Amino acid sequence: MTVYKRRKNIRQRGSHTHGWGAKKKHRGAGNRGGRGLAGTGKRADHKRQWAFKIFGADYFGKRGFISKSRKKTNATTIDYIEKKLQKLLDKKIAIQEKDVITIDFKKTKFNKLLSTGNPTHKYKIIIPYFSSKAKEKIEQVGGSVVNA
């Protein structure tokens, strides 16, 4: 014959605290070590073992992909080129051929051209990235922007 035992919490109905002393003692997520998978971090050894058992070794650590939009761009402007033109010519980053000045930004830290400023010379600029407005301004004066 099967013996049916009443559940403990049924016996504690009406006892106000269910055997946990003061009202405060057995409430909230702090009593459980946080909600959900909280506390499964590097130093929480007990929950860490539990997480390994349930989810496997891949639960911790980084994985996934790195977005292309996270590429670091160092921008320069038309204004910068105008101000530092002599310096660029001295360092052989810019080369003057008749009336066109060719600037190769592959030799510098810059990889994007922005449109701030107005060009006063004809430039042939070799750079990986550039804004459409910058290209437009350079071409108005008779120059060109080439994708490196």
Phi, psi and chi 1 to 4 in degrees:
 res  aa     phi    psi   chi1   chi2   chi3   chi4
   1 MET       -  132.9 -176.9  170.4  142.1      -
   2 THR   -78.4  136.6  -51.1      -      -      -
   3 VAL  -101.7  124.2  176.1      -      -      -
   4 TYR   -98.2  125.5  -67.4  101.1      -      -
   5 LYS  -106.0  134.7 -173.4  179.7  173.2 -172.3
   6 ARG   -69.4  144.1  -76.5  170.4   64.4 -162.5
   7 ARG   -68.6  151.1  -68.9 -163.3  -33.5  -96.8
   8 LYS   -62.9  -42.5 -176.2  179.2  176.2 -177.7
   9 ASN   -70.8  -23.1   71.7  -26.1      -      -
  10 ILE   -66.3  -41.1  -66.5  -64.0      -      -
  11 ARG   -65.0  -28.6  -69.1  167.9 -168.1 -103.3
  12 GLN   -91.0    0.7  -69.0  176.3  -24.6      -
  13 ARG   -59.5  131.2  -71.3  -73.7 -178.2 -131.5
  14 GLY    89.9   -3.9      -      -      -      -
  15 SER   -88.7    4.6   71.0      -      -      -
  16 HIS    73.8  -44.9 -161.9   65.1      -      -
  17 THR  -121.3   -0.3   57.8      -      -      -
  18 HIS    53.9   37.5  -75.0 -125.3      -      -
  19 GLY    79.8   18.6      -      -      -      -
  20 TRP  -111.1   22.8  -72.6   98.5      -      -
  21 GLY    74.4 -131.5      -      -      -      -
  22 ALA   -65.7  158.2      -      -      -      -
  23 LYS   -58.2  -35.3  -86.1 -175.3  171.9 -179.0
  24 LYS   -72.1  -23.7  -60.1  175.2 -174.2  177.4
  25 LYS   -69.6  -28.1  -73.1 -172.5  179.3  170.1
  26 HIS  -124.0   43.7 -160.9   58.4      -      -
  27 ARG  -123.4  155.1  -73.2 -160.9  177.3  168.0
  28 GLY    78.3  169.9      -      -      -      -
  29 ALA   -73.6  -19.9      -      -      -      -
  30 GLY   -63.0  -31.5      -      -      -      -
  31 ASN   -69.5  -27.4 -177.2   61.2      -      -
  32 ARG   -97.2    2.6  -64.6 -169.3  -60.9  -88.4
  33 GLY    80.8   24.9      -      -      -      -
  34 GLY   105.8  166.4      -      -      -      -
  35 ARG   -89.8  146.0  -74.3 -173.4  171.3   85.4
  36 GLY    63.2 -128.5      -      -      -      -
  37 LEU   -97.5   22.5  -62.8  177.4      -      -
  38 ALA   -63.8  145.1      -      -      -      -
  39 GLY    83.0   13.6      -      -      -      -
  40 THR   -94.2   21.0   54.2      -      -      -
  41 GLY   -74.4 -166.6      -      -      -      -
  42 LYS   -56.1  -42.0 -153.7  178.6 -126.5 -180.0
  43 ARG  -101.9    3.4  -68.2  178.1  -65.3  -82.1
  44 ALA   -93.6   79.6      -      -      -      -
  45 ASP   -62.1  -42.1 -160.6   42.0      -      -
  46 HIS   -63.4  -50.0  178.1 -100.2      -      -
  47 LYS   -70.0  -26.5  -89.8 -158.3  174.8  176.8
  48 ARG   -64.6  -45.1 -173.4  178.6 -175.9 -174.2
  49 GLN   -62.1  -39.5  -62.8  -50.8  -44.3      -
  50 TRP   -62.8  -43.5  172.7   81.6      -      -
  51 ALA   -64.9  -39.0      -      -      -      -
  52 PHE   -61.3  -43.3  -85.8  130.2      -      -
  53 LYS   -64.5  -43.9 -161.7  161.8   98.5  179.9
  54 ILE   -76.6  -49.8  -55.6  -72.7      -      -
  55 PHE  -104.1  -13.3  -58.0  110.3      -      -
  56 GLY    88.0 -179.5      -      -      -      -
  57 ALA   -70.2  -15.9      -      -      -      -
  58 ASP   -78.9   -2.4  -69.3  -22.2      -      -
  59 TYR   -64.3  -36.2  177.4   72.2      -      -
  60 PHE   -99.1  153.8  -64.7  100.7      -      -
  61 GLY    98.5  170.5      -      -      -      -
  62 LYS   -95.7  147.3  -66.2  179.6 -179.4  178.7
  63 ARG  -159.0  171.3   61.8 -164.7  162.7  -80.6
  64 GLY   117.2 -159.2      -      -      -      -
  65 PHE  -116.9  160.9   67.0   92.7      -      -
  66 ILE  -107.7  123.1  -63.4  170.1      -      -
  67 SER   -67.1  145.9  172.6      -      -      -
  68 LYS   -66.2  -25.0  -74.4 -177.4 -179.1 -179.4
  69 SER   -69.2   -9.7   64.6      -      -      -
  70 ARG   -86.5    2.8  -69.5  178.8   62.5 -173.6
  71 LYS   -62.5  137.8  -87.7 -172.1 -179.8  176.9
  72 LYS   -79.8  127.6 -179.0   81.6  173.8  118.1
  73 THR  -114.2  133.4   56.6      -      -      -
  74 ASN  -110.0  110.8  -73.4  -38.3      -      -
  75 ALA   -94.3  148.8      -      -      -      -
  76 THR  -127.3  166.7 -174.6      -      -      -
  77 THR  -124.5  166.7   61.1      -      -      -
  78 ILE   -64.0  -36.8  -64.0  168.9      -      -
  79 ASP   -59.9  -41.4 -165.9   39.8      -      -
  80 TYR   -62.3  -42.5  174.0   85.6      -      -
  81 ILE   -62.5  -43.0  -65.1  168.2      -      -
  82 GLU   -62.0  -43.9  -71.5  -67.7  -37.0      -
  83 LYS   -71.3  -37.7  -73.6  178.7 -178.1  174.1
  84 LYS  -104.2   18.1  -56.7  -75.8 -176.9  174.9
  85 LEU   -57.5  -45.5 -176.5   59.5      -      -
  86 GLN   -63.7  -39.4 -169.1   56.5   48.7      -
  87 LYS   -64.5  -41.0 -160.2  173.5 -173.3  179.7
  88 LEU   -65.4  -36.9  -66.8  169.4      -      -
  89 LEU   -68.0  -40.2  -72.6  164.4      -      -
  90 ASP   -65.5  -36.6  -67.7  -17.8      -      -
  91 LYS   -84.7    3.4  -71.8 -173.6  174.8 -178.8
  92 LYS    63.4   22.5  -53.6  -86.1 -168.6 -106.8
  93 ILE   -81.1  -35.1  -65.6  164.7      -      -
  94 ALA  -110.0  138.6      -      -      -      -
  95 ILE  -127.3  130.0  -59.8  161.3      -      -
  96 GLN   -94.8  123.4 -174.2  151.2    7.7      -
  97 GLU  -124.1  104.9  -62.2  162.8  -13.5      -
  98 LYS    56.9 -113.4  -63.4  179.0 -174.9  171.7
  99 ASP  -102.2    1.5   62.5  -24.6      -      -
 100 VAL  -109.6  133.2  178.6      -      -      -
 101 ILE  -105.0  118.3  -60.2  168.5      -      -
 102 THR   -95.5  124.2  -54.5      -      -      -
 103 ILE  -119.2  121.0  -55.9  170.0      -      -
 104 ASP  -104.1  103.9 -171.9    2.1      -      -
 105 PHE   -81.5    0.5  -82.5  104.6      -      -
 106 LYS   -67.9  -21.0  -73.3 -173.2  -74.7 -177.4
 107 LYS   -85.1   -3.6  -61.1  174.2 -174.6  174.9
 108 THR  -118.4 -179.2   66.8      -      -      -
 109 LYS   -80.8  -11.1   63.3 -179.9  179.6 -179.5
 110 PHE   -81.9  140.9  -61.4  116.1      -      -
 111 ASN  -136.0   10.5   60.5    0.8      -      -
 112 LYS  -146.7  140.5 -174.7  167.3 -175.4  175.3
 113 LEU  -110.6  127.5  179.7   66.9      -      -
 114 LEU  -110.4  164.8  -59.6  176.1      -      -
 115 SER   -92.3    8.0   66.7      -      -      -
 116 THR   -65.3  127.9  -53.7      -      -      -
 117 GLY   101.5  172.2      -      -      -      -
 118 ASN  -126.9  130.4  -67.1  -52.1      -      -
 119 PRO   -75.7  142.2   24.9  -30.3      -      -
 120 THR  -112.3  -11.3   56.1      -      -      -
 121 HIS  -119.1  166.7  -59.8   86.3      -      -
 122 LYS   -83.4  122.5  -77.6 -174.4 -176.2  177.0
 123 TYR  -117.5  143.0  -66.2  113.1      -      -
 124 LYS  -114.4  106.9 -179.4 -175.2  177.6 -172.0
 125 ILE  -106.1  127.0  -62.3  172.2      -      -
 126 ILE  -106.9  112.1  -58.0  162.0      -      -
 127 ILE  -154.7  143.9 -164.0  159.8      -      -
 128 PRO   -64.8  -42.1  -18.4   26.7      -      -
 129 TYR  -127.3  148.9  -52.9  106.7      -      -
 130 PHE  -159.3  152.6   48.2   85.4      -      -
 131 SER   -82.5  154.1   69.3      -      -      -
 132 SER   -65.1  -34.1   56.9      -      -      -
 133 LYS   -68.0  -37.8 -160.4  169.7  178.1 -176.7
 134 ALA   -64.5  -43.8      -      -      -      -
 135 LYS   -61.8  -42.0 -175.3  177.5 -178.3 -179.6
 136 GLU   -60.4  -45.6 -168.8  179.5  -63.3      -
 137 LYS   -64.3  -42.3  -79.7 -174.2  177.8 -177.4
 138 ILE   -65.3  -40.9  -62.9  -70.9      -      -
 139 GLU   -71.1  -26.6  -72.2  174.3  -12.8      -
 140 GLN   -63.1  -34.2  -82.5  178.1   -6.8      -
 141 VAL   -83.9  -12.5 -178.1      -      -      -
 142 GLY   110.4    9.0      -      -      -      -
 143 GLY   -96.2 -167.5      -      -      -      -
 144 SER  -150.8  155.0   63.3      -      -      -
 145 VAL  -120.1  125.1 -179.2      -      -      -
 146 VAL  -113.1  134.8 -179.2      -      -      -
 147 ASN   -74.9  123.8 -165.6  -19.9      -      -
 148 ALA   -81.2      -      -      -      -      -
